[in-house]
Amino acid sequence: MSARRGGACPARRGSVNRSERCHDATVAHISTIIVMIFKRLGEEIDSIIHRDPAAGSRLEVVLCYPGFHALLAYRLSHLLWLWDLRLIARFLAYLAKVLTGVEIHPGATIGRRLFIDHATGVVIGQTAEIADDVTLYQGVTLGGTSLHTGKRHPTLENGVIVGAGAQVLGPITIGAGARIGANAVVITDVAAGSTMVGIPARVVQRSRTGADPDFCAYGTPEDVADPIVRAVAGLREQLGAAMERIEEMERQLEEMADREIDTPRK
């Protein structure tokens, strides 16, 4: 009997040790996840402070920035969406829209350090894809233009800036570092580093090196002229050159006519 007890004790001790090791591993894994979550949140907050001079502190961002609140709600609803709890995910996204004025479909794919400035009226569709360090201003729509269930919303690459009221529509790609001016309507692909303004949007500036490291508020550089004004100015220059050419030809014809009159006939 004593031998049986002696043989059973090491087994129990081994089971307890394995249980403790599993518990320790679980606690370590959860701790790692929590540390990662807070690190990402700090990264998001710091990116907002970097891009908004009105942000006075981290606490101010946490309490007063609806774009940050909308992004937190999206992270949770997107996780529920991936877990196939889609009704709950949609309901959470709806609550976030009511509270923040930002509508982000939980099926959208959003990278790190997205900044939604002023936030109100922003719409991000189900199949939209947003890379890292993207900035959206109030009234921006990343919308679809078809009714099929596949890819129908835009893709924004790293560092894109979309100005207030801009509409980016359809399964198009906005290249890294591109700038979309306020109230522009974009329906075609945009090359990396380009600046687009107008309805429909036109390229008014190209970057030779792709993404511009300098932040450009509202996606509209101060030194970019209106494309219509530039076009009219170009036409005026061409018209002026044509008028000068016509006047030169008229002078040549008059000289030829004078020579014919002065030349005696035989």
Protein Blocks (a to p, Z undefined) as FASTA:
>chain_A
ZZmmmmmmmmmmmmmmmmmmmmmmmmmmmmmmmmmmmmmmmmmmmmmmmmmmklmbfklm
mmmmmklmmmmmmmmmmmmmmnopaklmmmmmmmmmmmnopacdfkbccdehiacehkio
pacdfklccdehiacdehiacddfbfbfbdfbdcddehiacdehiacedjddddehiacd
ehiacfbdcdehiacedjddddfbdcfklpafbdcehhiafklccfklmmmmmmmmmmmm
mmmmmmmmmmmmmmmmmmmmmpccZZ
